[in-house]
């Protein structure tokens, strides 16, 4: 008999892999490694949402359109998107499957609804990647001291896209590490820069946040604010990326809802603080609104830190852009993989391929690099390319979000009762209805034509691009019937809710 003390069994030896068992019950066997911690998952969502990228990309456009009160768009959009995040939290807790909105819509409603949701979301994600990369171009020029032009912006955007792709090919551990680093760099940079601006370079009091400085022209200020509010609408998505990598997170039913809410709370607070510091540091609002100062961010940073200090700040800004593009690309590749795994897309066999060595879907990642690259190159033929790309990207994201919210409401009204670790209980229907109302208002605002002096196709560019994407998807679905392929579960929310065992203690809202 051996009386030597025995080491305690490891967690893996002591209990079965419940995450794998749960995923198997949902119809899948994951090839990913669950290497993403709670903080890494939150950091992925945060760097995707990226307060610095969102604010710095659209600050000039929104301040020109609506003046300082445009900051209130962050509050309105933050509350609205928090309701959406709460709905998503319930759904991902019950269906923690890679790909996010596509499998959620598929499980809540059915194959056709899931396919169209995934189609819209995928194209919007790919467009968003290109918008983030393109938006970084002028800052690259400022850091390295060369003149910014359409050509240099495109070349810089392609270089940033290549760097993000290389990082993503490192696998979940590398992605997690870079996401956490990006989060720390961005939040520290935002706090330090914002504090210095407020202490040493503030030109106004808080009263300017209620003064449009004539930005409305001869119209009601409501119209000016609605146009300027794109900055808030563009800011508050990224939390869904926490669910896109659900098969890479241990105990996803509890951790991912927490990450989603943290993304909204912390990311939203940081974005509002960054915007506030910039607004109060602008010396001449009239120059910005008139277009005389077309780049108020660089003007403010140069005034506050000098040319050398401003360049150092812009290095941190570039890190934020790289982290954001990387996180977007990770989300797009997981959605593509999930789509292809269910045989829902052309080239499914290739796009669902998984590298055992890299632990990533390599061809899905390449797609998330090549198509945004083509959009970036094509932007050479469009004036105001970044605004147009962002407008469609945001509309597509919002459409896909609201398709999930509507599917959730429909399932609830037909008897679905969420059975994951996170549940809204009696608040379920009010929160879902609130999320749907906010989303519809946001979609109408984004689609509203605001440039009557331009050709109709330019004035209605957001509405036209959305209609084209949905129309092409509908035609393809009718002719090729991709939704009929594969045997992955669909429309099983009611059955799954009845079959699953209730969790021991649902999370509080």
C-alpha positions as CSV (number, residue, x, y, z in Angstrom):
1,X,0.0,0.0,0.0
2,X,1.4,3.4,-0.9
3,X,0.9,5.9,1.9
4,X,2.5,8.8,0.0
5,X,0.2,11.9,-0.2
6,X,-1.7,12.1,-3.4
7,X,-1.9,15.4,-5.3
8,X,-5.5,16.5,-5.8
9,X,-7.0,15.9,-9.2
10,X,-6.9,18.8,-11.7
11,X,-10.2,20.4,-12.6
12,X,-10.1,18.6,-15.9
13,X,-9.8,15.3,-14.1
14,X,-12.2,16.1,-11.3
15,X,-15.2,16.9,-13.5
16,X,-16.3,16.4,-17.1
17,X,-16.1,19.1,-19.7
18,X,-19.5,20.6,-19.1
19,X,-19.0,23.2,-21.8
20,X,-18.3,20.6,-24.4
21,X,-21.3,18.6,-23.3
22,X,-23.6,21.6,-23.4
23,X,-22.4,22.4,-26.9
24,X,-22.9,18.9,-28.0
25,X,-26.5,19.1,-26.7
26,X,-26.9,22.1,-29.0
27,X,-25.7,20.1,-32.0
28,X,-22.0,21.0,-32.3
29,X,-18.6,19.7,-31.4
30,X,-16.2,22.7,-31.2
31,X,-12.7,22.7,-32.6
32,X,-11.7,25.9,-30.8
33,X,-9.8,25.9,-27.5
34,X,-11.4,27.6,-24.6
35,X,-8.5,29.9,-23.9
36,X,-10.3,33.2,-23.5
37,X,-10.8,34.5,-20.0
38,X,-13.6,36.7,-18.8
39,X,-11.3,39.8,-19.0
40,X,-10.0,38.8,-22.4
41,X,-13.6,38.3,-23.7
42,X,-14.6,41.7,-22.3
43,X,-11.5,43.3,-23.8
44,X,-12.4,41.8,-27.2
45,X,-15.8,43.6,-27.0
46,X,-14.3,46.8,-25.7
47,X,-11.6,47.0,-28.4
48,X,-14.3,46.3,-31.0
49,X,-16.5,49.0,-29.6
50,X,-13.3,51.2,-29.1
51,X,-14.2,54.5,-27.6
52,X,-11.2,56.2,-29.2
53,X,-11.9,54.9,-32.7
54,X,-15.6,55.7,-32.5
55,X,-15.0,59.3,-31.2
56,X,-11.9,60.2,-33.2
57,X,-13.4,58.9,-36.5
58,X,-16.7,60.9,-36.4
59,X,-15.9,63.8,-34.0
60,X,-15.4,66.3,-36.7
61,X,-18.4,65.3,-38.7
62,X,-20.8,65.2,-35.7
63,X,-19.5,68.5,-34.2
64,X,-19.9,70.2,-37.6
65,X,-23.5,68.8,-37.9
66,X,-24.8,69.5,-34.4
67,X,-22.3,71.4,-32.3
68,X,-21.4,70.5,-28.7
69,X,-24.8,69.0,-27.8
70,X,-24.0,66.1,-30.0
71,X,-22.4,64.5,-26.9
72,X,-25.9,63.6,-25.7
73,X,-26.1,61.1,-28.5
74,X,-23.8,58.9,-26.4
75,X,-26.3,58.8,-23.5
76,X,-29.3,58.0,-25.7
77,X,-27.5,55.4,-27.8
78,X,-25.9,53.9,-24.7
79,X,-29.3,53.3,-23.0
80,X,-30.8,51.9,-26.2
81,X,-28.0,49.5,-26.9
82,X,-27.9,48.4,-23.3
83,X,-31.4,47.1,-23.8
84,X,-30.2,45.2,-26.9
85,X,-27.3,43.8,-24.9
86,X,-29.6,42.5,-22.2
87,X,-31.7,40.7,-24.8
88,X,-28.5,39.2,-26.3
89,X,-27.3,38.2,-22.9
90,X,-30.3,36.0,-22.4
91,X,-30.0,34.4,-25.8
92,X,-26.3,33.7,-25.7
93,X,-26.6,32.2,-22.2
94,X,-29.0,29.6,-23.6
95,X,-27.2,29.2,-27.0
96,X,-23.5,29.8,-26.5
97,X,-22.5,28.9,-30.1
98,X,-19.8,30.6,-32.2
99,X,-21.1,33.2,-34.7
100,X,-23.3,35.4,-32.6
101,X,-26.4,36.8,-34.2
102,X,-26.6,34.2,-37.0
103,X,-27.1,31.1,-34.7
104,X,-29.2,33.1,-32.3
105,X,-31.6,34.2,-35.0
106,X,-31.6,30.6,-36.4
107,X,-32.5,29.1,-33.0
108,X,-35.1,31.7,-32.1
109,X,-37.0,31.8,-35.4
110,X,-35.8,29.4,-38.1
111,X,-33.5,28.7,-41.1
112,X,-34.6,31.6,-43.4
113,X,-34.6,34.2,-40.7
114,X,-31.2,33.0,-39.4
115,X,-29.7,33.0,-42.9
116,X,-30.8,36.5,-43.7
117,X,-29.6,37.8,-40.3
118,X,-26.2,36.2,-40.9
119,X,-26.0,37.6,-44.4
120,X,-26.7,41.2,-43.4
121,X,-24.5,41.0,-40.3
122,X,-21.5,39.5,-42.2
123,X,-21.6,42.2,-44.9
124,X,-21.9,44.9,-42.3
125,X,-19.0,43.5,-40.3
126,X,-16.8,43.3,-43.4
127,X,-17.8,46.9,-44.2
128,X,-17.1,48.0,-40.7
129,X,-13.6,46.5,-40.8
130,X,-12.8,48.6,-43.9
131,X,-14.3,51.7,-42.2
132,X,-12.0,51.3,-39.2
133,X,-8.9,50.6,-41.3
134,X,-9.8,53.6,-43.6
135,X,-10.4,55.9,-40.7
136,X,-6.9,55.2,-39.3
137,X,-5.2,56.4,-42.5
138,X,-5.0,60.2,-41.6
139,X,-3.7,59.4,-38.2
140,X,-0.9,57.2,-39.7
141,X,0.0,60.2,-41.9
142,X,0.1,62.5,-38.8
143,X,2.3,60.1,-36.8
144,X,4.8,59.6,-39.6
145,X,4.7,63.1,-40.8
146,X,3.6,62.8,-44.4
147,X,0.7,64.5,-46.3
148,X,-2.6,62.7,-46.1
149,X,-4.3,62.0,-49.4
150,X,-6.7,59.4,-50.7
151,X,-3.9,57.2,-52.0
152,X,-1.9,57.3,-48.7
153,X,-5.0,56.7,-46.7
154,X,-5.8,53.6,-48.8
155,X,-2.2,52.3,-48.5
156,X,-2.2,52.8,-44.7
157,X,-5.6,51.2,-44.3
158,X,-4.4,48.1,-46.2
159,X,-1.2,48.0,-44.1
160,X,-3.3,48.1,-40.9
161,X,-5.6,45.4,-42.2
162,X,-2.6,43.2,-42.9
163,X,-1.2,43.6,-39.4
164,X,-4.6,42.8,-37.9
165,X,-4.8,39.6,-40.0
166,X,-1.3,38.5,-38.9
167,X,-2.4,38.9,-35.2
168,X,-5.5,36.9,-35.7
169,X,-3.6,34.1,-37.3
170,X,-1.8,33.7,-33.9
171,X,-4.9,32.0,-32.5
172,X,-7.1,32.5,-29.4
173,X,-4.3,33.1,-26.9
174,X,-2.6,35.7,-29.1
175,X,-5.9,37.3,-29.8
176,X,-6.8,37.4,-26.1
177,X,-3.4,38.9,-25.1
178,X,-3.5,41.6,-27.8
179,X,-7.1,42.4,-26.9
180,X,-6.2,42.9,-23.2
181,X,-3.2,45.0,-24.2
182,X,-5.3,47.1,-26.5
183,X,-7.9,47.6,-23.7
184,X,-5.3,48.7,-21.2
185,X,-3.5,51.0,-23.7
186,X,-6.8,52.6,-24.8
187,X,-8.3,53.1,-21.4
188,X,-5.0,54.5,-20.0
189,X,-4.5,56.7,-23.0
190,X,-8.1,58.0,-22.9
191,X,-7.8,58.8,-19.2
192,X,-4.4,60.5,-19.4
193,X,-5.2,62.5,-22.5
194,X,-8.7,63.4,-21.4
195,X,-7.5,64.5,-18.0
196,X,-4.7,66.7,-19.4
197,X,-7.1,68.3,-21.9
198,X,-9.6,69.2,-19.1
199,X,-6.8,70.5,-16.8
200,X,-4.6,72.4,-19.2
201,X,-6.5,73.0,-22.4
202,X,-10.1,73.6,-21.5
203,X,-11.6,76.6,-23.2
204,X,-15.3,76.3,-22.2
205,X,-17.6,75.4,-19.4
206,X,-20.3,72.7,-19.4
207,X,-22.8,75.2,-20.6
208,X,-21.7,74.8,-24.2
209,X,-23.1,71.2,-24.1
210,X,-26.5,72.9,-24.5
211,X,-25.6,75.4,-27.2
212,X,-25.7,74.4,-30.9
213,X,-23.7,77.5,-32.0
214,X,-25.9,77.9,-35.1
215,X,-25.2,74.4,-36.5
216,X,-28.9,74.0,-37.2
217,X,-28.9,76.8,-39.8
218,X,-32.5,77.8,-40.6
219,X,-34.0,74.5,-39.5
220,X,-35.0,73.1,-36.1
221,X,-32.1,71.9,-34.0
222,X,-33.8,68.5,-33.9
223,X,-32.6,67.8,-37.4
224,X,-29.1,68.9,-36.7
225,X,-28.9,66.7,-33.6
226,X,-30.4,63.7,-35.5
227,X,-27.6,64.0,-38.1
228,X,-24.9,64.5,-35.5
229,X,-26.1,61.5,-33.5
230,X,-24.5,59.1,-35.9
231,X,-21.4,59.3,-33.6
232,X,-23.4,57.7,-30.7
233,X,-25.1,55.2,-33.0
234,X,-21.7,54.1,-34.5
235,X,-20.2,53.9,-31.0
236,X,-22.3,51.3,-29.3
237,X,-21.8,48.0,-31.0
238,X,-19.1,45.6,-30.3
239,X,-20.6,43.9,-27.2
240,X,-22.0,41.2,-29.5
241,X,-18.4,40.2,-30.4
242,X,-18.2,38.7,-26.9
243,X,-20.8,36.2,-28.1
244,X,-19.2,35.6,-31.5
245,X,-16.4,33.7,-29.8
246,X,-18.6,31.8,-27.4
247,X,-16.9,28.4,-28.1
248,X,-13.6,29.9,-27.0
249,X,-14.8,31.0,-23.5
250,X,-15.1,28.7,-20.5
251,X,-18.5,28.8,-18.8
252,X,-19.8,31.1,-21.6
253,X,-23.4,31.2,-20.3
254,X,-22.3,33.3,-17.3
255,X,-19.2,35.0,-18.5
256,X,-20.4,36.4,-21.9
257,X,-23.4,38.3,-20.5
258,X,-21.1,39.9,-17.9
259,X,-18.7,40.9,-20.7
260,X,-21.4,42.3,-22.8
261,X,-22.7,44.6,-20.0
262,X,-19.2,45.7,-19.0
263,X,-18.5,46.6,-22.6
264,X,-21.5,49.0,-22.6
265,X,-20.8,50.4,-19.1
266,X,-17.0,50.9,-19.4
267,X,-16.8,51.6,-23.1
268,X,-19.7,54.0,-23.1
269,X,-18.3,55.9,-20.1
270,X,-14.9,56.1,-21.7
271,X,-16.3,57.3,-25.1
272,X,-18.4,60.0,-23.4
273,X,-15.4,61.2,-21.4
274,X,-13.2,61.4,-24.4
275,X,-15.8,63.3,-26.4
276,X,-16.4,65.7,-23.5
277,X,-12.6,66.4,-23.1
278,X,-12.3,67.1,-26.9
279,X,-15.4,69.4,-27.0
280,X,-14.3,71.5,-24.1
281,X,-10.9,71.9,-25.7
282,X,-12.1,73.2,-29.0
283,X,-11.2,76.9,-29.1
284,X,-13.5,77.9,-32.0
285,X,-16.7,76.0,-32.6
286,X,-17.6,78.3,-35.4
287,X,-14.5,77.3,-37.4
288,X,-15.5,73.6,-37.1
289,X,-19.1,74.1,-37.9
290,X,-18.3,76.2,-41.0
291,X,-15.7,73.7,-42.2
292,X,-12.7,76.1,-41.7
293,X,-11.2,73.7,-39.2
294,X,-11.9,70.3,-40.8
295,X,-9.7,68.3,-38.3
296,X,-10.5,69.6,-34.8
297,X,-9.0,66.5,-33.1
298,X,-5.5,67.2,-34.5
299,X,-5.9,70.9,-33.8
300,X,-6.8,70.2,-30.2
301,X,-4.0,67.7,-29.6
302,X,-1.4,69.9,-31.2
303,X,-2.5,72.9,-29.1
304,X,-2.4,70.8,-25.9
305,X,0.7,68.7,-26.4
306,X,2.7,70.4,-29.2
307,X,3.5,68.6,-32.4
308,X,5.7,66.0,-30.7
309,X,3.3,65.3,-27.9
310,X,0.4,65.1,-30.3
311,X,2.3,62.6,-32.3
312,X,2.8,60.4,-29.2
313,X,-0.9,60.6,-28.4
314,X,-1.7,59.6,-32.0
315,X,0.4,56.5,-31.5
316,X,-2.0,55.3,-28.8
317,X,-4.9,56.2,-31.1
318,X,-3.3,53.9,-33.8
319,X,-3.1,51.1,-31.3
320,X,-6.8,51.5,-30.7
321,X,-7.5,51.3,-34.4
322,X,-5.4,48.2,-34.8
323,X,-7.1,46.5,-31.8
324,X,-10.5,47.5,-33.1
325,X,-9.8,46.1,-36.6
326,X,-8.4,42.9,-35.1
327,X,-11.5,42.4,-32.9
328,X,-13.8,43.1,-35.8
329,X,-11.9,40.6,-38.0
330,X,-12.1,37.9,-35.3
331,X,-15.9,38.4,-35.0
332,X,-16.3,38.3,-38.8
333,X,-14.2,35.1,-39.2
334,X,-16.2,33.3,-36.5
335,X,-19.4,34.3,-38.1
336,X,-18.2,33.1,-41.5
337,X,-17.0,29.8,-39.9
338,X,-20.3,29.3,-38.2
339,X,-22.2,30.1,-41.4
340,X,-20.0,27.7,-43.4
341,X,-20.1,25.0,-40.7
342,X,-23.9,24.9,-41.3
343,X,-23.3,24.9,-45.1
344,X,-25.1,28.2,-45.4
345,X,-22.6,30.0,-47.7
346,X,-20.8,29.5,-51.0
347,X,-17.5,27.8,-50.4
348,X,-18.7,26.2,-47.2
349,X,-16.2,23.4,-47.3
350,X,-13.2,25.8,-47.5
351,X,-14.5,28.4,-45.2
352,X,-15.4,25.9,-42.5
353,X,-11.9,24.4,-42.6
354,X,-10.1,24.6,-39.3
355,X,-6.3,24.6,-38.7
356,X,-5.4,22.3,-35.9
357,X,-2.0,24.0,-35.6
358,X,-3.2,27.6,-35.6
359,X,-6.5,26.8,-33.9
360,X,-8.3,29.2,-36.2
361,X,-10.5,28.9,-39.4
362,X,-7.8,30.2,-41.8
363,X,-9.9,30.7,-44.9
364,X,-12.6,32.5,-43.0
365,X,-10.0,34.8,-41.6
366,X,-8.6,35.5,-45.1
367,X,-12.1,36.3,-46.3
368,X,-12.3,38.9,-43.4
369,X,-9.2,40.5,-44.8
370,X,-9.6,40.3,-48.6
371,X,-13.2,41.6,-48.9
372,X,-12.6,44.7,-46.6
373,X,-9.4,45.3,-48.6
374,X,-11.4,45.4,-51.8
375,X,-13.9,47.9,-50.2
376,X,-11.0,50.1,-49.1
377,X,-9.5,50.1,-52.7
378,X,-13.0,50.8,-54.1
379,X,-13.3,53.8,-51.8
380,X,-10.9,55.7,-54.1
381,X,-13.9,56.4,-56.4
382,X,-16.1,57.9,-53.7
383,X,-16.0,61.3,-52.0
384,X,-16.6,61.2,-48.2
385,X,-15.9,57.4,-48.4
386,X,-15.5,56.9,-44.6
387,X,-18.9,58.4,-43.8
388,X,-20.6,56.3,-46.5
389,X,-18.9,53.1,-45.4
390,X,-19.8,53.8,-41.8
391,X,-23.4,54.7,-42.6
392,X,-24.0,51.4,-44.4
393,X,-22.0,49.4,-41.8
394,X,-24.0,50.9,-38.9
395,X,-27.3,50.3,-40.7
396,X,-26.4,46.7,-41.4
397,X,-25.4,46.0,-37.8
398,X,-28.6,47.6,-36.5
399,X,-30.7,45.6,-38.9
400,X,-29.1,42.4,-37.9
401,X,-29.4,43.3,-34.2
402,X,-33.1,44.1,-34.5
403,X,-33.8,40.8,-36.4
404,X,-32.5,39.0,-33.3
405,X,-34.5,41.3,-31.0
406,X,-37.6,40.7,-33.0
407,X,-37.0,37.0,-33.1
408,X,-36.6,37.0,-29.3
409,X,-39.9,38.9,-28.9
410,X,-41.7,36.6,-31.2
411,X,-40.4,33.5,-29.4
412,X,-41.4,35.0,-26.0
413,X,-44.9,35.7,-27.2
414,X,-45.2,32.1,-28.4
415,X,-44.2,30.8,-25.1
416,X,-40.3,30.7,-25.0
417,X,-38.9,31.1,-21.6
418,X,-35.1,31.6,-21.5
419,X,-33.4,28.8,-19.5
420,X,-29.7,30.0,-19.5
421,X,-27.7,31.3,-16.6
422,X,-28.8,34.8,-17.3
423,X,-32.5,35.7,-17.4
424,X,-34.5,38.9,-17.4
425,X,-37.5,37.2,-15.9
426,X,-40.5,39.6,-15.6
427,X,-38.5,42.3,-17.3
428,X,-38.1,40.3,-20.5
429,X,-40.9,41.6,-22.6
430,X,-40.5,45.3,-21.6
431,X,-36.7,45.3,-22.2
432,X,-37.2,43.5,-25.5
433,X,-39.9,45.9,-26.7
434,X,-37.7,48.9,-25.6
435,X,-34.7,47.5,-27.5
436,X,-36.9,47.0,-30.6
437,X,-38.3,50.5,-30.5
438,X,-34.9,52.1,-30.0
439,X,-33.5,50.0,-32.9
440,X,-36.2,51.0,-35.3
441,X,-35.8,54.7,-34.5
442,X,-32.1,54.4,-35.0
443,X,-32.5,52.7,-38.4
444,X,-35.0,55.4,-39.6
445,X,-32.6,58.1,-38.4
446,X,-29.6,56.5,-40.3
447,X,-31.6,56.1,-43.5
448,X,-33.1,59.6,-43.5
449,X,-31.9,61.6,-46.6
450,X,-30.0,64.7,-45.6
451,X,-28.3,66.0,-48.7
452,X,-31.0,67.2,-51.1
453,X,-28.5,69.0,-53.3
454,X,-26.8,65.7,-54.3
455,X,-28.0,63.0,-56.8
456,X,-30.8,60.8,-55.4
457,X,-28.6,57.8,-55.2
458,X,-26.2,59.7,-53.0
459,X,-28.9,61.3,-50.9
460,X,-30.4,57.9,-50.3
461,X,-27.1,56.0,-50.1
462,X,-27.8,54.3,-46.8
463,X,-31.3,53.2,-47.7
464,X,-30.2,52.1,-51.2
465,X,-27.2,50.1,-49.9
466,X,-29.4,48.4,-47.3
467,X,-32.1,47.6,-49.8
468,X,-29.5,46.2,-52.3
469,X,-27.9,43.9,-49.6
470,X,-31.3,42.6,-48.5
471,X,-32.5,42.3,-52.1
472,X,-29.4,40.4,-53.3
473,X,-29.7,38.1,-50.2
474,X,-33.4,37.5,-50.8
475,X,-32.8,36.6,-54.5
476,X,-29.9,34.3,-53.7
477,X,-31.9,32.6,-50.9
478,X,-34.8,32.1,-53.3
479,X,-32.7,30.7,-56.1
480,X,-29.9,28.8,-54.3
481,X,-31.9,27.9,-51.2
482,X,-28.8,27.9,-48.9
483,X,-31.0,27.8,-45.8
484,X,-32.1,24.2,-46.8
485,X,-28.6,22.8,-46.6
486,X,-27.2,21.1,-43.6
487,X,-28.9,19.6,-40.6
488,X,-28.0,22.1,-37.8
489,X,-30.9,22.8,-35.4
490,X,-33.2,25.7,-36.2
491,X,-36.3,27.2,-34.6
492,X,-35.8,25.1,-31.5
493,X,-36.0,27.8,-28.9
494,X,-39.3,26.6,-27.5
495,X,-38.2,22.9,-27.4
496,X,-34.7,23.7,-26.1
497,X,-36.2,25.8,-23.3
498,X,-38.4,22.9,-22.2
499,X,-35.7,20.3,-22.5
500,X,-32.9,22.2,-20.7
501,X,-32.5,22.0,-17.0
502,X,-33.0,25.4,-15.3
503,X,-29.9,27.0,-13.9
504,X,-29.5,27.1,-10.1
505,X,-29.5,30.9,-9.8
506,X,-30.3,33.2,-12.7
507,X,-28.3,36.4,-12.8
508,X,-29.9,39.7,-11.8
509,X,-30.4,42.4,-14.3
